[in-house]
């Protein structure tokens, strides 16, 4: 069962197996570019569970490229 919440956000229902396993739906795996064996951090946040992909330092190289680093300081912060 799939429900669209907003642009780019999809909510899918999954079933917890007797071994407490869940299958991440294909559309989410593809959108997140998840691969078999990839590590996910599991966080309980209130009454929900969040899965966050664990990225290596090497994979993060260049992810800030093109970021605007200009800013203005207050006069008393020089």
Secondary structure, DSSP 8 states (H G I E B T S, - for coil): -EEEEETTEEEE-----TTS-----HHHHHHTT--TT--EEEEEETTEEEEEE---TGGGTTTTTT--------GGG-
